[in-house]
Amino acid sequence: MPADEMARVIEAMATTIHHRGPDDGGSWIDTSAGIALGSRRLAIVDLSQEGHQPMFSASGRYVIAFNGEIYNYGEIRRELDQTGVQWRGGSDTEVLLAAVERWGLEAALKRTVGMYALALWDRQERVLRLARDRMGEKPLYYGWFGSTLLFGSELKTLRPHPDFRPEIDRGAVALFMRHGYVPSPWSIYDGVRKLQPAAIATFRSNAGADSVSIQSYWSLSQAAQEGARDPFRGSDLEAKNALKDHLERAVRGQMVADVPVGAFLSGGVDSSALVSVMQSLSDRPVRTFTIGFDEARFDESEHARVVARHLGTDHTDLHVSPNDALNVIPHLPWIYDEPFADPSQIPTVVLSRLTRRHVTVSLSGDGGDELFRGYDRYLRAEQIRGVMDRFPSPVRRALCSGAMSISPAAWDRALGLLRQNGGRLSGHRVHAAAELLTQRSDAGLYRSMMSVWPDADSVVIDGVPRPTAFADPAVWTRVDHFHDRMMHLDQLDYLPEDLLVKVDRASMAASLESRAPFLDHRLVEFAWTIPLGMKMRNAKSKWLLRQLLYDYVPAQLIDRPKMGFAVPLAEWLRGPLRDWSEDLLSERRLTEEGFLDPARVRADWTEHLSGERDWKHKLWTVLMFQTWLDAERAQAPTPGVHREAAIVG
């Protein structure tokens, strides 16, 4: 490709992710090597032009496009000061390049604490390396198209490249229908891969097309195994103080910025603990943000307001009407690029837009549930597993068949008295538990719990199963105990592929950087040493984290049933979203598109509208695929080949 054409393409590719970096942009091209790097910058540290990217190392050997933050760059810089490095500016990118020149990429990344995706070109060896942070906070896609390698922070960066022709991977569609997201290393497109967390991918110019060597510089599974071998043996007080030290160190590092910093605050345990520590480290009120809904059972804004008042933060909340939230839906395909069906994506987008009006960086409590055993499903899975252990499989299947022969509505009538007395059991829960009890193994049980459409391969026409962490017995057995296995899987898959995708895309669409102190890898490693009895005690999840929080906020302001960041989706589908849904779920349309079984989808839609069953999650997954498919067809010139991006944003 001629130099002027390369320049035009790389500029167009970078422009597609202007939202990830509205403050600055640049490109670098070496036509003799046949490589181009593009970048967009959201200036957080060192706002001067000395932070401009792509950036060269001092010797000129390396050039980098870097997306993210290295929180301990000051420590690394001080270490490099001893070697006589001469600094041009004060950015973390410059520090990383100096570290690479001194120690090499892998050793440099092992020294970092941060979230990032990067592309590093070695001009001397003619080697390209792509790398991603340990927990998968920042995204990175890559793929070969003929003899051309494309890579980038979002799939949309691929579209301007002349070789880009998308071909939907039906196996990835099946994964999406099962989980509500497409887990790495897969993407919705055939031939496009997501680089997995803590990985370095190496491409050598003399190795030929499609060649890649991938290595890990850190292992979550190893951290879990080492934590089990050498657990924390101190007292409850010593454990709480150690947790405080780790969280304070993480928060202090992530509050460093040359722009305004705030925090998401829901009033729950994780965000309240985070904001408590932030406020204790700050000499001024921390800016905190939340949103509320009209429906009381989905509204946490009052809880957040009470916690904010107690801590003395500068709090902002926004009451969101159904129309405010529903107006987000048309933008979701552009924001997420791939089909993505976590319904809390809607309030996350709204909250990110609100927060960006006031600050450029916001800290979140993501990771607290996965590290400290916070999900109700962990206890529910252990209860179901106990029943599985007591009854042989044939007996369980017979009992479950009988339970499911009674409609949810009939169960609701039978269980009415129990619910009046504070019980939470319902006909839908009876059916869900019965379906889970038919599983034959612990791994199958948890995989089923984490599945939106458990039989997704049969719902997707010609859907070919793709291997994932949830379906890999070797991954399940890397740690020994059932509760640890669930948390381990969630940290490997659900956290980076659902929660972190949700927050990264929503926040960056608003040009807001979201940071997650609980995902500091040193805190993650410490959490794996904490015994179960300190994570769950007296029927309280996240027990140790709660003890730390109670030092800042009275228990009565925190202890209440977990709500999550939800929306009244079931009601919306039967109400304001009904006509929109009916169009997307029409039998004619599903048949013509040829991806999903129309009979299965229509049956669930009919049952949901009648109130007989609550299929909101299954239907939302279908609707998000259909909405994405509409947007895809509007953009794609012709259905065809492949794709992946050539920019790190």
C-alpha positions as CSV (number, residue, x, y, z in Angstrom):
1,M,0.0,0.0,0.0
2,P,1.5,3.4,-0.9
3,A,2.4,5.8,1.9
4,D,-0.3,8.3,1.3
5,E,-2.9,5.5,1.2
6,M,-1.5,4.0,4.4
7,A,-1.7,7.5,6.0
8,R,-5.3,8.0,5.0
9,V,-6.4,4.5,6.2
10,I,-4.6,4.7,9.6
11,E,-6.1,8.2,10.2
12,A,-9.6,6.9,9.3
13,M,-9.2,3.9,11.6
14,A,-8.0,6.1,14.5
15,T,-10.9,8.5,14.0
16,T,-13.4,5.7,14.6
17,I,-12.3,5.7,18.3
18,H,-12.1,9.4,18.8
19,H,-14.3,9.0,21.8
20,R,-11.5,6.9,23.5
21,G,-9.1,9.8,23.0
22,P,-10.6,13.2,22.2
23,D,-7.6,15.2,23.4
24,D,-5.0,14.2,20.9
25,G,-4.2,11.8,18.0
26,G,-1.4,10.7,15.9
27,S,0.0,8.1,13.5
28,W,3.4,6.7,12.5
29,I,4.1,4.8,9.3
30,D,7.2,2.8,8.1
31,T,6.5,1.9,4.5
32,S,9.7,-0.1,4.2
33,A,8.5,-2.3,7.0
34,G,4.9,-2.2,6.0
35,I,3.6,-1.1,9.4
36,A,1.4,1.8,10.6
37,L,0.4,2.6,14.1
38,G,-2.4,5.1,15.1
39,S,-3.5,6.4,18.4
40,R,-6.1,8.5,20.1
41,R,-5.3,10.0,23.5
42,L,-7.4,10.8,26.6
43,A,-4.9,12.9,28.5
44,I,-4.8,11.9,32.2
45,V,-1.2,12.2,33.2
46,D,1.2,14.8,31.7
47,L,-1.3,16.8,29.6
48,S,1.5,18.3,27.5
49,Q,2.6,17.3,24.0
50,E,5.4,15.2,25.6
51,G,2.7,12.6,26.0
52,H,1.8,12.5,22.3
53,Q,1.6,9.1,20.7
54,P,2.7,7.0,18.9
55,M,5.8,7.5,21.0
56,F,9.5,6.6,20.4
57,S,11.8,5.2,23.0
58,A,14.9,7.4,23.7
59,S,17.1,5.3,21.5
60,G,14.6,5.2,18.7
61,R,14.4,1.4,18.6
62,Y,10.9,1.1,19.9
63,V,7.6,2.9,18.9
64,I,4.5,2.3,20.9
65,A,0.7,3.0,20.9
66,F,-0.5,2.7,24.4
67,N,-4.0,2.7,25.9
68,G,-4.5,2.8,29.6
69,E,-2.6,3.7,32.8
70,I,0.4,2.5,34.7
71,Y,-0.4,3.5,38.3
72,N,3.1,2.8,39.7
73,Y,5.0,4.6,36.9
74,G,6.5,6.9,39.5
75,E,8.2,4.0,41.3
76,I,9.4,2.6,38.0
77,R,10.7,6.0,37.0
78,R,12.6,6.4,40.3
79,E,14.2,3.0,39.7
80,L,15.2,4.0,36.2
81,D,16.6,7.3,37.4
82,Q,19.4,5.3,38.9
83,T,20.4,4.1,35.4
84,G,20.8,7.7,34.1
85,V,17.7,7.9,32.0
86,Q,17.1,11.4,30.6
87,W,13.4,12.2,30.6
88,R,11.5,14.3,28.0
89,G,8.2,14.6,29.9
90,G,6.2,13.0,32.7
91,S,4.0,10.4,31.1
92,D,3.6,6.8,32.1
93,T,4.1,5.8,28.4
94,E,7.6,7.3,28.3
95,V,8.4,5.4,31.6
96,L,7.2,2.1,30.1
97,L,9.3,2.6,26.9
98,A,12.4,3.3,29.1
99,A,11.6,0.2,31.1
100,V,11.3,-1.9,27.9
101,E,14.7,-0.6,26.7
102,R,16.2,-1.5,30.0
103,W,14.6,-4.9,30.8
104,G,12.6,-6.0,27.8
105,L,8.8,-6.0,27.4
106,E,7.9,-9.0,29.6
107,A,10.1,-8.0,32.5
108,A,8.8,-4.4,32.2
109,L,5.2,-5.5,32.3
110,K,5.9,-7.7,35.3
111,R,6.9,-4.5,37.2
112,T,3.8,-2.6,36.3
113,V,0.6,-2.1,38.2
114,G,-2.1,-0.9,35.8
115,M,-4.7,-1.4,33.1
116,Y,-3.6,-1.2,29.5
117,A,-3.5,-2.5,25.9
118,L,-0.5,-1.7,23.8
119,A,1.2,-2.3,20.5
120,L,5.0,-2.2,20.5
121,W,7.1,-2.2,17.3
122,D,10.8,-3.2,17.6
123,R,12.4,-1.4,14.6
124,Q,15.6,-3.3,15.0
125,E,14.2,-6.8,15.1
126,R,11.1,-6.0,13.0
127,V,8.9,-7.6,15.6
128,L,5.4,-6.4,16.7
129,R,4.2,-7.2,20.2
130,L,0.6,-6.7,21.5
131,A,0.0,-6.9,25.2
132,R,-2.9,-6.6,27.6
133,D,-3.2,-6.0,31.4
134,R,-3.5,-8.8,33.9
135,M,-7.2,-8.7,34.6
136,G,-8.4,-7.7,31.2
137,E,-9.6,-4.1,31.9
138,K,-8.6,-2.8,28.5
139,P,-9.6,-4.5,25.2
140,L,-7.4,-5.5,22.3
141,Y,-8.5,-7.3,19.1
142,Y,-6.3,-8.7,16.3
143,G,-6.5,-10.8,13.1
144,W,-4.9,-11.6,9.8
145,F,-6.5,-10.7,6.5
146,G,-4.5,-12.3,3.8
147,S,-1.0,-11.0,4.5
148,T,-2.2,-8.0,6.5
149,L,-2.4,-8.0,10.3
150,L,-4.9,-5.6,11.8
151,F,-5.4,-4.8,15.5
152,G,-7.1,-2.3,17.7
153,S,-9.0,-1.4,20.9
154,E,-12.4,-1.8,19.3
155,L,-13.8,-3.7,16.4
156,K,-15.0,-0.5,14.7
157,T,-11.5,0.6,14.0
158,L,-11.3,-2.2,11.4
159,R,-14.0,-0.9,9.2
160,P,-12.0,1.7,7.3
161,H,-9.4,-0.8,6.2
162,P,-9.9,-1.8,2.5
163,D,-9.4,-5.5,3.4
164,F,-12.1,-5.5,6.0
165,R,-15.2,-7.7,5.1
166,P,-17.1,-9.1,8.0
167,E,-18.2,-12.7,8.3
168,I,-20.3,-13.6,11.3
169,D,-19.0,-16.6,13.2
170,R,-22.1,-18.8,14.1
171,G,-20.1,-20.5,16.8
172,A,-19.5,-17.1,18.4
173,V,-23.3,-16.4,18.1
174,A,-23.9,-19.6,20.0
175,L,-21.5,-18.4,22.7
176,F,-23.3,-15.1,22.9
177,M,-26.7,-16.7,23.2
178,R,-25.4,-18.9,26.1
179,H,-23.6,-16.2,28.0
180,G,-24.9,-12.8,26.8
181,Y,-21.4,-11.9,25.7
182,V,-18.7,-13.4,23.4
183,P,-15.9,-14.6,25.6
184,S,-12.2,-14.4,24.5
185,P,-10.3,-15.4,22.6
186,W,-13.3,-15.4,20.2
187,S,-15.1,-12.4,18.7
188,I,-18.3,-12.2,16.8
189,Y,-16.3,-12.3,13.5
190,D,-14.6,-15.4,12.1
191,G,-10.8,-14.9,12.1
192,V,-10.9,-12.0,14.7
193,R,-9.5,-12.8,18.1
194,K,-9.4,-10.9,21.4
195,L,-6.0,-11.0,23.1
196,Q,-6.6,-12.6,26.5
197,P,-5.7,-10.9,29.8
198,A,-2.0,-11.0,30.9
199,A,-0.9,-12.1,27.4
200,I,1.8,-10.9,25.0
201,A,1.3,-11.8,21.3
202,T,4.4,-11.7,19.2
203,F,4.3,-11.3,15.4
204,R,7.6,-11.6,13.4
205,S,7.8,-10.0,10.0
206,N,9.7,-12.9,8.5
207,A,7.4,-15.6,10.0
208,G,4.6,-15.3,7.4
209,A,0.9,-14.5,7.7
210,D,-1.2,-16.0,10.4
211,S,1.9,-16.7,12.6
212,V,1.6,-15.6,16.2
213,S,3.3,-16.6,19.4
214,I,1.4,-16.0,22.6
215,Q,2.8,-16.1,26.2
216,S,1.5,-15.1,29.6
217,Y,3.5,-12.8,31.9
218,W,1.1,-13.4,34.9
219,S,-1.4,-16.2,35.8
220,L,-4.6,-15.8,37.7
221,S,-4.8,-19.5,38.2
222,Q,-1.3,-19.6,39.6
223,A,-2.2,-16.8,42.0
224,A,-5.3,-18.8,43.1
225,Q,-3.2,-22.0,43.6
226,E,-0.4,-20.2,45.5
227,G,-3.0,-18.5,47.7
228,A,-4.5,-21.9,48.6
229,R,-1.1,-23.3,49.4
230,D,-0.1,-20.4,51.6
231,P,-3.3,-18.9,53.1
232,F,-3.4,-16.0,55.5
233,R,-2.9,-17.3,59.0
234,G,-3.3,-14.1,61.1
235,S,-6.3,-13.0,63.2
236,D,-9.4,-11.4,61.9
237,L,-8.0,-8.0,62.9
238,E,-4.7,-8.6,61.2
239,A,-6.6,-9.7,58.1
240,K,-8.7,-6.5,58.1
241,N,-5.6,-4.4,58.5
242,A,-3.8,-6.2,55.7
243,L,-6.8,-5.7,53.4
244,K,-6.9,-2.0,54.4
245,D,-3.2,-1.6,53.5
246,H,-3.8,-3.3,50.1
247,L,-6.9,-1.3,49.2
248,E,-5.3,2.0,50.4
249,R,-2.3,1.4,48.2
250,A,-4.4,0.5,45.2
251,V,-6.7,3.5,45.7
252,R,-3.9,5.9,46.3
253,G,-2.2,4.9,43.1
254,Q,-5.4,5.2,41.1
255,M,-6.3,8.6,42.4
256,V,-3.2,10.0,40.7
257,A,-4.2,12.1,37.7
258,D,-3.7,15.6,36.3
259,V,-7.5,15.8,35.7
260,P,-10.6,15.7,38.0
261,V,-11.2,12.3,39.6
262,G,-14.5,10.9,41.1
263,A,-16.1,7.6,41.9
264,F,-19.3,5.6,41.1
265,L,-21.3,5.1,44.3
266,S,-24.2,2.8,44.6
267,G,-24.3,2.5,48.3
268,G,-23.5,-1.2,48.2
269,V,-20.5,-2.8,50.0
270,D,-17.9,-2.6,47.2
271,S,-18.4,1.0,46.1
272,S,-19.0,2.3,49.7
273,A,-15.7,0.6,50.8
274,L,-13.9,2.1,47.8
275,V,-15.3,5.6,48.4
276,S,-14.6,5.4,52.1
277,V,-10.9,4.7,51.5
278,M,-10.8,7.5,48.8
279,Q,-12.3,10.0,51.2
280,S,-9.9,9.0,54.0
281,L,-7.0,9.7,51.6
282,S,-8.3,13.0,50.2
283,D,-8.1,16.5,51.8
284,R,-11.2,17.6,50.0
285,P,-14.7,16.0,49.4
286,V,-14.5,13.2,46.8
287,R,-16.9,13.6,43.8
288,T,-19.4,10.7,43.8
289,F,-22.1,9.8,41.3
290,T,-25.1,7.6,41.1
291,I,-28.4,7.4,39.2
292,G,-31.9,6.5,40.4
293,F,-35.0,5.0,38.8
294,D,-38.8,5.5,39.3
295,E,-39.3,1.9,40.3
296,A,-38.4,1.6,44.0
297,R,-37.1,-2.0,43.8
298,F,-34.4,-0.9,41.3
299,D,-33.5,2.4,42.9
300,E,-30.4,2.5,45.0
301,S,-30.0,6.3,44.9
302,E,-31.3,6.9,48.4
303,H,-28.8,4.3,49.8
304,A,-26.0,6.1,47.9
305,R,-27.1,9.5,49.2
306,V,-27.1,8.3,52.8
307,V,-23.6,6.8,52.5
308,A,-22.3,10.0,50.7
309,R,-23.8,12.2,53.4
310,H,-22.1,10.1,56.1
311,L,-18.7,10.2,54.4
312,G,-19.0,13.8,53.4
313,T,-18.5,13.4,49.7
314,D,-19.6,15.9,47.0
315,H,-22.4,13.8,45.7
316,T,-24.4,14.1,42.4
317,D,-27.3,11.9,41.5
318,L,-29.6,11.9,38.5
319,H,-33.1,10.5,38.5
320,V,-33.6,8.6,35.3
321,S,-37.0,8.1,33.7
322,P,-37.8,5.1,31.6
323,N,-37.5,7.2,28.5
324,D,-34.1,8.4,29.5
325,A,-32.9,4.8,29.8
326,L,-34.7,3.5,26.7
327,N,-33.2,6.3,24.6
328,V,-29.8,4.6,25.1
329,I,-30.8,1.4,23.3
330,P,-30.3,2.6,19.7
331,H,-26.7,3.5,20.6
332,L,-25.8,0.1,22.1
333,P,-24.6,-1.5,18.9
334,W,-22.1,1.3,18.2
335,I,-20.9,1.4,21.9
336,Y,-20.3,-2.3,22.2
337,D,-19.4,-3.3,18.6
338,E,-20.3,-6.9,19.3
339,P,-23.6,-8.2,20.5
340,F,-23.6,-7.6,24.3
341,A,-26.6,-8.4,26.5
342,D,-26.0,-7.4,30.1
343,P,-29.1,-5.3,30.8
344,S,-27.1,-3.2,33.3
345,Q,-25.3,-1.8,30.3
346,I,-28.2,0.8,30.0
347,P,-27.7,2.4,33.4
348,T,-23.9,2.1,33.1
349,V,-24.1,4.2,29.9
350,V,-26.3,6.8,31.5
351,L,-24.2,7.0,34.7
352,S,-21.0,7.4,32.6
353,R,-22.5,10.3,30.7
354,L,-23.5,11.9,33.9
355,T,-20.1,11.4,35.5
356,R,-18.2,12.8,32.5
357,R,-20.0,16.1,32.9
358,H,-17.9,16.6,36.1
359,V,-14.8,14.5,36.0
360,T,-12.5,12.7,33.5
361,V,-11.6,9.7,35.7
362,S,-14.0,7.7,37.9
363,L,-13.1,4.8,40.2
364,S,-15.5,1.8,40.5
365,G,-16.0,-1.1,42.8
366,D,-15.8,-3.7,40.1
367,G,-14.2,-7.0,41.2
368,G,-15.4,-6.9,44.8
369,D,-18.0,-9.6,44.3
370,E,-15.6,-12.0,42.5
371,L,-12.7,-11.5,45.0
372,F,-14.7,-11.7,48.3
373,R,-17.5,-14.1,47.5
374,G,-20.2,-11.5,47.1
375,Y,-22.7,-13.1,44.7
376,D,-25.9,-14.8,46.0
377,R,-25.4,-17.5,43.3
378,Y,-22.3,-18.8,45.1
379,L,-24.5,-19.8,48.1
380,R,-27.3,-21.0,45.9
381,A,-24.9,-23.2,43.9
382,E,-23.6,-24.8,47.1
383,Q,-27.1,-25.4,48.3
384,I,-28.1,-27.1,45.1
385,R,-24.9,-29.1,45.1
386,G,-25.8,-30.4,48.5
387,V,-29.1,-31.7,47.2
388,M,-27.3,-33.2,44.2
389,D,-25.0,-35.1,46.7
390,R,-28.0,-36.5,48.6
391,F,-30.1,-37.8,45.7
392,P,-28.9,-40.0,42.8
393,S,-29.3,-38.6,39.4
394,P,-32.4,-40.7,38.3
395,V,-34.2,-39.6,41.5
396,R,-33.4,-36.0,40.9
397,R,-34.5,-36.1,37.3
398,A,-37.8,-37.6,38.3
399,L,-38.4,-35.0,41.0
400,C,-37.4,-32.2,38.7
401,S,-39.7,-33.4,36.0
402,G,-42.6,-33.4,38.4
403,A,-41.7,-29.9,39.6
404,M,-41.5,-28.5,36.1
405,S,-44.8,-30.1,35.1
406,I,-46.5,-27.6,37.4
407,S,-46.6,-24.1,35.8
408,P,-44.8,-21.2,37.5
409,A,-48.2,-19.5,38.0
410,A,-49.5,-22.6,39.9
411,W,-46.4,-22.7,42.0
412,D,-46.9,-19.0,42.8
413,R,-50.4,-19.7,44.1
414,A,-49.2,-22.6,46.2
415,L,-46.3,-20.5,47.6
416,G,-48.3,-17.4,48.2
417,L,-48.5,-17.8,51.9
418,L,-44.7,-18.4,52.1
419,R,-44.0,-15.2,50.2
420,Q,-46.4,-13.2,52.5
421,N,-44.2,-14.3,55.4
422,G,-41.0,-13.0,53.8
423,G,-40.0,-15.9,51.7
424,R,-38.4,-15.3,48.3
425,L,-39.4,-18.5,46.6
426,S,-41.5,-18.2,43.4
427,G,-42.6,-20.4,40.6
428,H,-39.8,-19.1,38.4
429,R,-37.3,-20.0,41.0
430,V,-38.7,-23.5,41.5
431,H,-38.4,-24.1,37.7
432,A,-34.8,-22.7,37.6
433,A,-33.7,-24.8,40.6
434,A,-35.3,-27.9,39.0
435,E,-33.4,-27.3,35.7
436,L,-30.1,-26.9,37.7
437,L,-30.7,-30.1,39.6
438,T,-30.7,-32.1,36.4
439,Q,-27.0,-31.4,36.0
440,R,-24.6,-34.3,36.3
441,S,-21.4,-32.5,37.6
442,D,-20.3,-29.5,39.6
443,A,-18.9,-27.9,36.5
444,G,-22.1,-28.5,34.6
445,L,-24.1,-27.0,37.5
446,Y,-22.2,-23.7,37.5
447,R,-22.0,-23.5,33.7
448,S,-25.8,-23.9,33.6
449,M,-26.2,-21.2,36.3
450,M,-24.1,-18.8,34.2
451,S,-26.0,-19.6,31.0
452,V,-28.8,-17.4,29.6
453,W,-29.7,-20.0,26.9
454,P,-28.3,-23.3,28.3
455,D,-29.0,-25.1,24.9
456,A,-27.7,-22.2,22.8
457,D,-26.0,-24.5,20.3
458,S,-29.4,-25.8,19.3
459,V,-31.1,-22.3,19.2
460,V,-28.5,-21.0,16.8
461,I,-28.9,-22.5,13.3
462,D,-25.6,-24.3,12.4
463,G,-24.1,-23.0,15.6
464,V,-20.8,-24.8,16.1
465,P,-19.7,-24.9,19.8
466,R,-16.5,-23.0,20.7
467,P,-14.3,-23.9,23.7
468,T,-14.4,-21.6,26.7
469,A,-13.2,-21.5,30.3
470,F,-16.7,-22.6,31.5
471,A,-16.6,-25.7,29.2
472,D,-13.0,-26.7,30.0
473,P,-12.7,-29.4,32.7
474,A,-9.0,-28.5,33.1
475,V,-9.9,-24.9,34.1
476,W,-12.5,-26.1,36.6
477,T,-9.9,-28.3,38.4
478,R,-7.1,-25.8,38.6
479,V,-8.3,-25.0,42.1
480,D,-9.6,-27.5,44.7
481,H,-12.8,-26.3,46.4
482,F,-16.2,-25.7,44.8
483,H,-16.5,-22.2,46.1
484,D,-13.0,-21.3,44.9
485,R,-13.7,-22.8,41.5
486,M,-16.7,-20.6,41.0
487,M,-14.8,-17.4,41.9
488,H,-11.9,-18.6,39.8
489,L,-14.1,-19.0,36.8
490,D,-15.8,-15.7,37.3
491,Q,-12.4,-13.9,37.5
492,L,-11.3,-15.7,34.3
493,D,-14.4,-15.2,32.3
494,Y,-17.4,-13.4,33.6
495,L,-15.5,-10.4,35.1
496,P,-13.3,-9.6,32.0
497,E,-15.7,-10.6,29.3
498,D,-19.0,-9.1,30.8
499,L,-18.4,-6.7,33.6
500,L,-15.2,-5.0,32.4
501,V,-16.5,-4.9,28.8
502,K,-19.7,-3.3,30.0
503,V,-17.8,-0.5,32.0
504,D,-15.0,0.1,29.5
505,R,-17.2,0.6,26.5
506,A,-19.8,2.6,28.3
507,S,-17.3,4.9,30.0
508,M,-15.0,5.3,27.0
509,A,-18.0,6.1,24.8
510,A,-18.4,9.1,27.1
511,S,-14.6,9.8,27.1
512,L,-14.5,8.9,30.7
513,E,-11.7,6.7,32.1
514,S,-13.0,4.1,34.6
515,R,-10.5,2.6,37.1
516,A,-11.0,-0.4,39.4
517,P,-8.8,-0.5,42.5
518,F,-10.1,-4.0,43.5
519,L,-8.4,-5.3,40.3
520,D,-4.9,-4.2,41.4
521,H,-3.2,-7.6,40.9
522,R,-1.5,-7.4,44.3
523,L,-4.9,-7.1,45.9
524,V,-6.2,-10.0,43.8
525,E,-3.3,-12.1,44.9
526,F,-3.9,-11.2,48.5
527,A,-7.7,-12.0,48.2
528,W,-6.8,-15.5,47.1
529,T,-5.0,-16.1,50.5
530,I,-8.0,-15.1,52.5
531,P,-9.7,-18.3,54.0
532,L,-13.4,-18.9,53.1
533,G,-14.4,-18.3,56.7
534,M,-13.3,-14.7,56.3
535,K,-15.2,-14.2,53.1
536,M,-18.4,-15.7,54.3
537,R,-19.4,-15.7,57.9
538,N,-22.7,-15.7,59.8
539,A,-24.6,-15.8,56.5
540,K,-22.8,-12.5,55.5
541,S,-21.0,-12.5,52.2
542,K,-17.9,-10.3,51.8
543,W,-17.4,-10.6,55.6
544,L,-13.9,-9.3,55.8
545,L,-14.6,-6.4,53.4
546,R,-17.6,-5.5,55.5
547,Q,-15.5,-5.3,58.6
548,L,-13.2,-2.8,56.9
549,L,-16.2,-0.8,55.7
550,Y,-17.8,-0.7,59.2
551,D,-14.8,1.3,60.3
552,Y,-16.0,4.1,58.1
553,V,-19.8,3.5,57.7
554,P,-22.3,2.1,60.3
555,A,-23.5,-1.4,59.4
556,Q,-27.1,-0.3,59.4
557,L,-26.4,2.0,56.4
558,I,-25.0,-1.0,54.4
559,D,-26.6,-4.2,55.5
560,R,-29.5,-4.9,53.2
561,P,-30.4,-7.4,50.4
562,K,-28.1,-7.1,47.4
563,M,-29.8,-5.3,44.5
564,G,-27.3,-5.1,41.7
565,F,-27.3,-2.5,39.0
566,A,-30.5,-3.6,37.3
567,V,-33.4,-2.2,35.3
568,P,-37.1,-3.2,35.2
569,L,-36.5,-5.2,32.0
570,A,-39.4,-7.6,32.3
571,E,-41.9,-4.8,32.6
572,W,-40.3,-2.8,29.9
573,L,-40.5,-5.7,27.4
574,R,-44.2,-6.0,28.2
575,G,-44.7,-2.2,28.1
576,P,-42.7,0.6,26.4
577,L,-40.4,-1.9,24.6
578,R,-43.1,-4.2,23.4
579,D,-43.6,-2.8,19.8
580,W,-39.8,-2.5,19.3
581,S,-39.3,-6.1,20.5
582,E,-42.2,-7.5,18.4
583,D,-40.6,-6.1,15.2
584,L,-37.2,-7.6,16.1
585,L,-38.7,-10.9,17.1
586,S,-41.1,-11.4,14.2
587,E,-41.2,-14.9,12.8
588,R,-40.7,-13.5,9.3
589,R,-37.6,-11.6,10.2
590,L,-36.0,-14.4,12.2
591,T,-36.7,-16.8,9.3
592,E,-35.2,-14.5,6.7
593,E,-32.1,-13.8,8.7
594,G,-31.4,-17.5,9.4
595,F,-29.4,-17.3,12.6
596,L,-31.9,-18.2,15.3
597,D,-34.7,-20.8,15.6
598,P,-37.9,-18.7,15.1
599,A,-40.1,-21.3,16.9
600,R,-38.0,-21.2,20.1
601,V,-37.8,-17.5,20.2
602,R,-41.4,-16.9,19.5
603,A,-42.5,-19.4,22.1
604,D,-40.5,-17.6,24.8
605,W,-41.8,-14.2,23.7
606,T,-45.4,-15.4,23.9
607,E,-44.9,-16.9,27.3
608,H,-43.2,-13.7,28.6
609,L,-46.0,-11.4,27.3
610,S,-48.6,-13.6,29.0
611,G,-46.8,-13.3,32.3
612,E,-46.6,-17.1,32.5
613,R,-42.8,-17.0,32.5
614,D,-40.1,-14.4,33.0
615,W,-37.8,-14.8,30.0
616,K,-36.4,-11.3,30.2
617,H,-32.7,-12.4,30.0
618,K,-33.2,-14.8,27.2
619,L,-35.2,-12.3,25.2
620,W,-32.8,-9.4,25.9
621,T,-30.0,-11.6,24.5
622,V,-32.0,-12.2,21.3
623,L,-32.9,-8.5,21.0
624,M,-29.4,-7.3,21.5
625,F,-28.2,-9.7,18.7
626,Q,-31.0,-8.5,16.4
627,T,-30.3,-4.8,17.2
628,W,-26.6,-5.4,16.5
629,L,-27.4,-7.3,13.3
630,D,-29.4,-4.3,12.1
631,A,-26.5,-2.0,12.7
632,E,-24.0,-4.4,11.2
633,R,-25.9,-4.7,8.0
634,A,-26.3,-0.9,7.8
635,Q,-22.5,-0.5,7.9
636,A,-21.1,-3.5,6.0
637,P,-20.7,-3.0,2.3
638,T,-21.2,-6.7,1.6
639,P,-21.2,-9.8,3.7
640,G,-17.9,-11.5,3.2
641,V,-14.6,-12.3,4.8
642,H,-13.0,-11.2,8.0
643,R,-11.8,-8.3,10.3
644,E,-9.8,-6.8,13.2
645,A,-8.4,-3.4,14.0
646,A,-5.2,-1.5,13.4
647,I,-5.2,0.9,16.3
648,V,-4.7,0.9,20.0
649,G,-6.9,3.8,21.3
